[in-house]
Amino acid sequence: MQRVAIVGSGGAGKTTFANELGRRTGLPVLHLDHLYWRPGWVETPEDEWRRRQRDHLVGDQWIVDGNYAGTYDLRLPFSDTIIVLAPSRWVCTFRALRRCLRHHGRAVQSPGCPERVDLSFLWWVWRYPVTTRPSLDAALADVRPDVRVVELRTRSQVREYLDQVTT
């Protein structure tokens, strides 16, 4: 496990998982939200967004967390491990709302982007299983056979997986 892509819905726990996996493995962690969002929740233009990802993923060792379905082609083909965090939509929506409320006004996703209650984001989280998950499944169907794909649905599965990782 040297190049790990962590994907899943908002509120699935990707950032927390990536940080813990990075701590246990010593692999550098890249949070795609930090690359994508500019201060004030301004999106990075598509060509720059793709270039920035490519520039950060040239190394032989990394953990990258973030969904960003439009750029699966930059990460998944170069990953040796893909971890799909897939709690229920109820859990993801609750966690996303809790994060918005708990950190309201503080920049936790990306520098200069204070947390706020964003109903369109919460709606996207709720609809993820039917609107975005199919594109992830299609992308996963195209990965090389030697790529390890792990899907974790529950907190206990996450703990068990992390417990198997040597520190």
FIKOLFI-410937 format. One record per residue (C-alpha): x, y, z. Coordinates in steps of 0.1 Angstrom, whole numbers, always signed. Last residue first. Example, Ala and Ser with C-alpha at 12.3 -4.5 7.8 and 13.67 -1.06 7.14 Angstrom:
NODE       u       v       w
NODE    +137     -11     +71
NODE    +123     -45     +78
This chain:
NODE       u       v       w
NODE     +22     +15    +126
NODE     +10     -16    +110
NODE     -24     -15     +94
NODE     -47     -43    +106
NODE     -62     -20    +133
NODE     -71      +5    +106
NODE     -92     -21     +88
NODE    -109     -32    +120
NODE    -117      +4    +131
NODE    -132     +12     +97
NODE    -152     -21     +97
NODE    -164     -11    +132
NODE    -175     +23    +121
NODE    -196      +8     +93
NODE    -196      +6     +55
NODE    -160      +0     +45
NODE    -154      -9      +9
NODE    -119     -21      +0
NODE    -105     -21     -36
NODE     -70     -36     -41
NODE     -56     -27     -75
NODE     -41     -57     -92
NODE     -71     -61    -116
NODE     -66     -27    -130
NODE     -94      -2    -124
NODE    -123      -1    -149
NODE    -151     -14    -127
NODE    -141     +11    -101
NODE    -148     +39    -124
NODE    -183     +26    -131
NODE    -189     +21     -94
NODE    -178     +57     -87
NODE    -201     +70    -115
NODE    -230     +50     -99
NODE    -222     +65     -65
NODE    -228    +100     -77
NODE    -265    +105     -83
NODE    -283     +76     -66
NODE    -261     +69     -35
NODE    -251    +106     -33
NODE    -286    +120     -30
NODE    -284    +127      +7
NODE    -249    +141      +4
NODE    -259    +162     -26
NODE    -289    +176      -6
NODE    -265    +184     +23
NODE    -243    +203      -2
NODE    -273    +222     -17
NODE    -285    +230     +18
NODE    -252    +247     +28
NODE    -249    +253     +65
NODE    -216    +271     +68
NODE    -180    +262     +74
NODE    -155    +289     +67
NODE    -135    +286     +35
NODE    -103    +307     +38
NODE     -82    +276     +43
NODE    -100    +244     +32
NODE    -124    +220     +49
NODE    -119    +232     +84
NODE    -123    +270     +80
NODE    -143    +282    +110
NODE    -176    +300    +108
NODE    -197    +270    +117
NODE    -175    +243    +130
NODE    -200    +223    +151
NODE    -230    +233    +129
NODE    -214    +224     +95
NODE    -197    +193    +109
NODE    -230    +181    +125
NODE    -248    +186     +91
NODE    -221    +166     +73
NODE    -222    +139    +100
NODE    -260    +136     +99
NODE    -260    +135     +61
NODE    -234    +108     +61
NODE    -251     +87     +87
NODE    -285     +89     +71
NODE    -270     +82     +36
NODE    -256     +50     +50
NODE    -218     +46     +55
NODE    -198     +40     +24
NODE    -161     +47     +27
NODE    -145     +34      -5
NODE    -108     +27      -1
NODE     -88     +23     -33
NODE     -54      +7     -31
NODE     -26      +6     -57
NODE     -37     +39     -70
NODE     -24     +53    -104
NODE     -56     +44    -124
NODE     -78     +58     -95
NODE     -63     +92     -92
NODE     -63    +112    -124
NODE     -93     +94    -140
NODE    -113     +99    -109
NODE    -112    +136    -118
NODE    -149    +143    -125
NODE    -159    +122     -95
NODE    -145    +147     -70
NODE    -146    +123     -40
NODE    -118    +134     -17
NODE     -89    +119      +0
NODE     -54    +113     -13
NODE     -29     +90      +4
NODE      +6     +92     -12
NODE     +37     +74     -21
NODE     +54     +70     -55
NODE     +52    +106     -63
NODE     +35    +122     -93
NODE      +2    +127     -75
NODE      +6    +164     -65
NODE     +14    +177     -99
NODE     -15    +157    -115
NODE     -39    +171     -89
NODE     -28    +207     -96
NODE     -30    +202    -133
NODE     -66    +189    -131
NODE     -77    +218    -109
NODE     -59    +243    -132
NODE     -77    +230    -162
NODE    -111    +229    -144
NODE    -109    +264    -128
NODE    -105    +263     -90
NODE    -138    +268     -72
NODE    -143    +298     -49
NODE    -155    +289     -14
NODE    -144    +322      +0
NODE    -108    +313      -1
NODE    -100    +289     -29
NODE    -114    +254     -29
NODE     -99    +226     -50
NODE     -64    +219     -36
NODE     -74    +220      +0
NODE    -106    +200      -7
NODE     -84    +174     -24
NODE     -68    +165     +10
NODE     -33    +151      +4
NODE     -18    +128     +30
NODE     +19    +118     +30
NODE     +25     +81     +39
NODE     +38     +74     +74
NODE     +16     +43     +76
NODE      -2     +47    +109
NODE      -4     +85    +108
NODE     -14     +85     +71
NODE     -41     +60     +78
NODE     -53     +83    +107
NODE     -53    +114     +85
NODE     -70     +96     +56
NODE     -97     +82     +79
NODE    -105    +116     +94
NODE    -105    +132     +59
NODE    -127    +105     +43
NODE    -153    +103     +72
NODE    -184     +96     +51
NODE    -198    +131     +56
NODE    -195    +139     +20
NODE    -198    +107      +0
NODE    -170     +84      -7
NODE    -134     +81     -19
NODE    -100     +74      -4
NODE     -73     +69     -29
NODE     -41     +52     -17
NODE      -7     +51     -34
NODE     +18     +30     -13
NODE      +0      +0      +0
